[in-house]
Amino acid sequence: MLDGLLASDFALFGATLWPCASFDSLKIITYLVIWLFLWDDQFDDVQGSMYADSHAAQIYREQTISFLRFALGIDSERPNVQNKIIVSFDAIGVAVRKHYNQAKCQLFLKELVYYIEMVEQEQRLRLSGTVASLEEFWHYRLGTSAATVILAVNELSWEGGNLPVTFYAKKDVEQLYYYTNTIISALNDILSVKKEIVSIDDLLETSGETDLIQKQEAIDSLIPIIFYETGDIQVATSRVVAFMKDEIRKMDDTAARLTLKYSSAQPALQEQVRLFIESCKYLATGTLVWSSCSKRYGVEKAEAGSGDIIMTL
């Protein structure tokens, strides 16, 4: 688990996803990402302490939500939580409260709870020995990606970020959240396929779903799920690439509509909206750059300038 964290190069992660953030803001957002990785690995990594222990995992999740409420200033009484990973969120809570009022802290908490609930659903499905359908996958993946958690604090990534709370209830903003999330999730699942698939031969030789789950801890990833249905890794990859292209087009259309709707607003608000849209795009492009360069996923680059990414499975 430690080797995976060291290979992740979180300094590069922060710099590529939030290139315009001040150093202090960059530190706290990157620390949030590290916290999410550590917290999630308790369930998601086969070496995690609660990978197969649903009872302990449930207590862990409940304690986490309780502490998050305290750390973000929603509850005044500190809960009796001793877990080092959970309580390390305290530094994040302190920093967020300096920038956000209670209403925005509530929005941040809402996304954190959504993330935790979807992690629970993902774990329950995995422990049941069932391969998720695409519909089931997207139901929990949009939460387990943690993209909306990051988006909820994205205002910290530019100077003077201060959008009104009502902005986040706009339909186009919700759609921009959605497309940012689907693009990042699909991109991550493509670029992490080498890390997460034991080997294609193992999957082909698997005689049953239970054996498949035992051999492949990350069958709850987009490429393996489509591969499980089609038996062709290239078909699975091509489908996801086509899906991403369509989502990028929809994201651009949504961004254009949102910009137009605020074209008559005060210049300061127009600039805030522009920076918000830009920050969503940085999350997607930054994920691509980081995933391609990080040792975490074992991606091989093709000839310079070709635009290709090669992964030998």
C-alpha positions in Angstrom: 0.0 0.0 0.0 2.9 2.4 0.9 4.6 1.6 -2.4 1.5 2.6 -4.3 1.3 5.9 -2.5 4.9 6.7 -3.1 4.5 5.8 -6.8 1.5 8.1 -7.1 3.6 11.3 -7.0 1.0 13.5 -5.4 3.1 16.6 -5.9 2.6 16.1 -9.7 -1.0 15.3 -9.1 -1.7 18.6 -7.4 0.3 20.6 -9.8 -1.4 19.2 -12.9 -5.0 19.3 -11.6 -4.8 22.7 -9.9 -2.1 24.6 -11.8 -3.4 28.1 -10.8 -3.8 27.5 -7.1 -1.8 29.3 -4.5 0.8 27.1 -2.8 -1.2 27.1 0.5 -4.4 26.1 -1.3 -2.6 23.5 -3.4 -1.2 21.9 -0.2 -4.6 21.5 1.4 -6.4 20.2 -1.8 -3.6 17.8 -2.5 -3.7 16.7 1.2 -7.5 16.0 0.7 -6.7 13.8 -2.2 -4.1 11.9 -0.2 -6.6 11.5 2.6 -9.2 10.1 0.1 -6.6 7.6 -1.2 -5.7 6.4 2.2 -9.3 6.2 3.5 -10.5 4.3 0.4 -7.6 1.9 0.4 -8.9 0.3 3.6 -11.7 -1.1 1.4 -10.5 -1.0 -2.1 -7.0 -2.5 -1.7 -6.8 -6.3 -1.1 -4.2 -5.5 1.6 -6.6 -3.0 3.2 -7.6 -3.8 6.8 -11.4 -3.8 5.9 -11.2 -5.2 2.4 -13.4 -8.2 3.3 -14.8 -7.1 6.7 -18.1 -5.4 6.1 -18.9 -5.1 9.8 -15.7 -3.2 10.6 -16.0 -1.2 7.5 -19.5 -0.1 8.5 -18.3 1.1 11.9 -15.4 2.9 10.1 -17.7 4.7 7.8 -20.1 5.8 10.6 -17.1 7.1 12.6 -15.8 8.9 9.6 -19.1 10.7 8.9 -19.4 11.6 12.6 -15.9 13.1 12.6 -16.4 14.9 9.3 -19.4 16.7 10.7 -17.3 17.9 13.6 -14.3 18.8 11.5 -16.4 21.0 9.2 -18.1 22.8 12.1 -21.5 21.2 11.6 -21.5 19.5 15.0 -19.8 21.2 18.0 -19.0 18.1 20.1 -15.9 16.2 19.1 -16.8 12.5 18.6 -14.8 9.7 20.3 -12.9 8.7 17.2 -9.3 7.5 17.5 -8.6 6.1 14.0 -5.5 8.0 12.7 -6.7 8.2 9.1 -10.1 9.6 10.1 -8.8 12.2 12.5 -6.2 13.4 10.1 -9.1 15.1 8.2 -9.0 17.7 11.0 -6.4 19.8 9.2 -8.5 19.8 6.0 -11.6 20.9 8.0 -9.7 23.8 9.6 -8.5 25.0 6.2 -11.9 24.6 4.5 -13.6 26.5 7.3 -11.3 29.5 6.7 -12.6 29.8 3.2 -16.1 28.5 3.4 -19.2 29.6 5.3 -21.4 27.0 7.0 -23.6 26.6 3.9 -20.7 25.7 1.7 -19.3 23.4 4.4 -22.7 21.7 4.3 -22.3 21.2 0.5 -18.8 19.8 1.0 -20.1 17.4 3.7 -23.0 16.3 1.4 -20.5 15.2 -1.3 -18.3 13.5 1.3 -21.2 11.5 2.7 -22.3 10.6 -0.9 -18.8 9.4 -1.6 -18.8 7.2 1.6 -22.3 5.8 0.8 -21.2 4.8 -2.7 -18.0 3.2 -1.4 -20.2 1.1 0.8 -22.4 0.0 -2.1 -19.3 -0.9 -4.1 -17.9 -3.0 -1.3 -21.2 -4.8 -0.7 -21.5 -5.6 -4.4 -17.9 -6.9 -4.6 -18.3 -9.1 -1.5 -21.4 -10.6 -2.9 -19.3 -12.1 -5.7 -21.4 -10.5 -8.3 -20.0 -8.7 -11.4 -21.8 -5.3 -11.6 -23.9 -4.4 -14.7 -23.0 -1.1 -16.4 -26.0 0.5 -14.8 -25.0 -0.7 -11.3 -21.4 0.4 -12.0 -22.3 4.0 -12.9 -24.7 4.2 -10.0 -21.9 3.9 -7.5 -18.9 5.0 -9.6 -20.0 8.6 -9.8 -19.7 8.6 -6.0 -16.6 6.4 -5.5 -14.6 8.5 -8.0 -14.6 11.3 -5.4 -14.8 13.8 -8.2 -17.7 15.6 -6.7 -15.8 15.8 -3.4 -13.0 17.6 -5.2 -15.4 19.8 -7.1 -16.9 20.9 -3.9 -13.7 22.5 -2.8 -12.5 23.6 -6.3 -13.1 27.3 -5.4 -9.9 27.0 -3.3 -8.0 26.4 -6.5 -8.2 30.0 -7.7 -7.6 33.4 -6.0 -10.7 34.9 -4.4 -13.0 32.0 -5.3 -16.4 32.9 -3.9 -19.3 31.7 -5.9 -22.8 32.0 -4.3 -24.2 28.8 -2.9 -27.2 29.1 -5.2 -24.9 28.8 -8.2 -24.4 25.1 -7.4 -28.1 24.4 -7.7 -28.2 25.5 -11.3 -29.0 22.7 -13.8 -26.0 23.5 -16.0 -23.7 23.5 -13.0 -25.0 20.1 -12.0 -24.5 18.8 -15.5 -21.0 20.2 -15.6 -20.3 18.3 -12.4 -21.8 15.2 -14.0 -19.7 15.3 -17.2 -16.5 16.2 -15.3 -17.2 13.1 -13.2 -17.9 10.7 -16.0 -14.9 11.9 -18.0 -12.5 11.5 -15.1 -14.0 8.2 -14.1 -13.8 6.7 -17.6 -10.3 8.1 -18.1 -9.1 6.7 -14.8 -10.5 3.3 -15.6 -8.8 3.2 -19.0 -5.4 4.3 -17.8 -5.5 2.1 -14.6 -6.5 -1.0 -16.5 -2.9 -2.5 -16.5 -2.7 -2.0 -12.7 -6.2 -3.4 -12.0 -6.3 -6.5 -14.3 -4.2 -9.4 -13.1 -4.0 -10.6 -16.7 -6.3 -11.1 -19.6 -5.5 -14.8 -19.7 -6.6 -15.2 -16.1 -9.9 -13.6 -16.9 -10.4 -15.8 -20.0 -9.6 -19.0 -18.1 -11.9 -18.1 -15.2 -14.7 -20.7 -14.8 -17.1 -18.8 -12.7 -18.0 -15.4 -11.3 -16.7 -16.2 -7.8 -13.3 -17.3 -9.1 -13.2 -14.2 -11.3 -13.8 -11.9 -8.3 -11.0 -13.8 -6.4 -8.6 -13.3 -9.2 -9.5 -9.8 -10.0 -10.1 -7.4 -7.1 -11.0 -4.5 -9.4 -13.6 -6.1 -11.7 -15.7 -3.2 -10.5 -13.9 -1.0 -13.0 -15.3 0.0 -16.4 -13.0 -1.8 -18.8 -13.1 -5.2 -17.0 -16.9 -5.0 -16.7 -17.3 -4.4 -20.5 -14.6 -7.0 -21.2 -16.6 -9.5 -19.0 -19.6 -8.9 -21.3 -17.7 -8.9 -24.6 -14.6 -11.0 -24.1 -12.6 -8.5 -26.2 -10.4 -5.9 -24.4 -10.0 -3.7 -27.5 -13.8 -3.5 -28.0 -14.1 -2.6 -24.3 -11.5 0.1 -24.6 -12.9 1.5 -27.8 -16.4 1.8 -26.3 -15.0 3.7 -23.4 -13.0 6.1 -25.7 -16.2 6.7 -27.8 -18.1 7.4 -24.6 -15.5 9.9 -23.4 -15.5 11.8 -26.7 -19.3 12.2 -26.4 -19.1 13.3 -22.8 -16.4 15.9 -23.7 -18.6 17.3 -26.4 -21.5 17.5 -23.9 -19.3 19.1 -21.3 -18.2 21.8 -23.8 -21.8 22.5 -24.8 -22.8 22.8 -21.1 -19.9 25.2 -20.4 -20.9 27.3 -23.3 -24.5 27.5 -22.1 -23.4 28.4 -18.6 -21.1 31.1 -19.9 -24.0 32.6 -21.9 -26.4 32.6 -19.0 -23.9 34.7 -17.0 -23.0 37.0 -19.9 -25.0 39.9 -18.4 -23.8 39.4 -14.8 -21.4 41.6 -13.0 -17.8 41.3 -14.4 -16.6 39.8 -11.1 -19.2 37.1 -11.2 -18.6 36.3 -14.9 -14.9 35.9 -14.0 -15.8 33.5 -11.1 -17.9 31.4 -13.5 -15.1 31.3 -16.1 -12.6 30.1 -13.5 -15.1 27.5 -12.2 -15.5 26.1 -15.8 -11.8 26.2 -16.3 -11.1 24.4 -13.1 -13.5 21.6 -14.1 -11.5 21.2 -17.4 -8.2 21.2 -15.5 -9.4 18.3 -13.4 -10.0 16.2 -16.6 -6.8 17.2 -18.4 -4.7 17.1 -15.2 -6.0 13.5 -14.5 -4.8 12.5 -18.0 -1.4 14.1 -17.6 -0.8 12.7 -14.1 -2.1 9.2 -14.9 0.2 9.1 -18.0 3.3 10.2 -16.1 2.8 8.5 -12.7 4.4 5.2 -12.0 1.1 4.1 -10.3 -0.5 2.8 -13.5 2.5 1.6 -15.5 1.4 3.5 -18.7 3.9 3.4 -21.5 4.2 6.4 -23.8 4.4 6.0 -27.5 6.6 8.0 -29.9 6.7 11.7 -29.0 4.0 13.7 -30.8 2.0 10.6 -31.8 -0.7 11.2 -29.3 -0.8 7.5 -28.5 -0.7 5.8 -25.1 0.5 2.2 -25.0 -0.3 -0.3 -22.2 1.1 -3.9 -22.5 -1.3 -6.1 -20.4 
